[in-house]
Amino acid sequence: MPNLKFFSGESVPLEMHKVRMVQKINLHPVEKRMQCMSEAGFNTFLLKNLDIFLDMLTDSGVNAMSEKQYAAMLQADDSYAGSETYFRLEKVLQDIFGMKHFLPAHQGRACEHIIAQTIVKPGSVALMNYHFTTTKAHVSLMGGTVEELINDEGLKIQSSNLFKGDMDTGKLTEAVKRIGKEKISFVRIEAGTNLVGGQPVSMANLREVSRICRSEGIKLIYDASLLTDNLYFIKIRDPEFKDADIKDITREIASLVDIIYFSSRKLGAARGGGILTSNEELFIKMREMVPLYEGFLTYGGMSVREMEAMAVGLQESMDMDVISQTPIFVEALCSELQAKGIPVVTPPGGLGCHIDATEFCSHIPQTHYRAGALASAVFIAGGIRGMERGTMSEQRNEDGSERLAEMELLRLAFPKRVFTLSQVKYVADRIAWLFKNRNLIGGLEFVEEPKVLRFFFGRLKPVSNWPDMLVQQFRKDFGESL
Ligand code: F0G
């Protein structure tokens, strides 16, 4: 975002691109939206794209690509082994991160699989600022456990801390002492910490975590899936980096860690993933797994066309005009909602706007999935698809009891450069209506509950006829309007 002021004094997120290809979207009447939600088992993952007006489920694999990315796809070199595309992508990654080796994988969780298989031993502990669902699942599958060491502010909905993703380094030192470094598989820092509201990690914090890990000989892994938002916040919020080049910030991050991995469904706005390291031993161990689980070393399960798009997308990720777009739109929606008294995670992070379901739906017990219920209600109210990030996204304890999430959030993600300001205003309007009628929203209960990652395929039903009541109220207030 350039330094640009509006004469009116308004704060308006300005698009630094123009739209040259579009996709028509459908807005069904409220009755049909309710029917679609019901057929999807009150789980937004099970909705069909054709029935959705604004898809804010995720930014994963659905970001707008640039004309240069599409152009690059045409020069893809399709060969099983030794593709030119691979060498082009490897060169871009080495240039951006300054790391020696690159291993391709079909997406972020595939990288997590390879890393967990290589490093996690049964009974070991992985220390993280905060887990991501798939990361934790891969550590658990290998017989390890996860401990979260996020700073206390990170789990507060409202805070003035500008880097809520920071790891508490006091807790890290204590955990190393208590667990013993030989039982710690790795320390993992996640950029733009997803599950606490897309919150960034400061450079000062990463430097200190790195110092501790290096002095103890513990591997430090950096999940760079949400790197671009984190880079933007380091530049905007940390005076030390006010005039720094985005690439120099990236290089410093890479110099502090042993392994970087990423989902390029997010980073680089394509579809794929990769692991980077300069450590020969780790590289050789992880390399064995690529042909076994992903594909030959020069494509790793990705289409070469996506790899070309990824190479260009990664280079474009070093441009503030590109990477500022998501955070400024997130901020715009958060401000609109806050102005209407709606509780959101602050300061606004990257990735999406996060609504606090604990306050929004305080009348719904946590065991009735208040964030999941809110996600269903938002779809019924406006055809807007968000994602539950709360108790439904957790896995039950061994004894079958619920593991109640620390935060109950509804995430409204912003795929990069996809939505316009009028769409943001529509979202804010429908959520404001819902907030006024929040007492009509009721809870949900599972009718089909998978054991692992239940939020993907689980089916639920409302505990009462609250969806019908919500539709009736909508008709009363909006008349014939969609
Ligand atoms: N790490 C982080 C921080 C992520 O946000 C994701 C995916 C992954 C790893 C896994 O990557 O999807 O390519 O396998 N996040 C998506 C989301 C699914 O909607 O937030 P993947």
Residues whose N, C-alpha, C, O or C-beta is under 5 A from the ligand:
A	BS01	F0G	L57 T58 D59 S60 Q107 G108 R109 A110 F132 T134 N194 D223 S225 S263 R265 G272
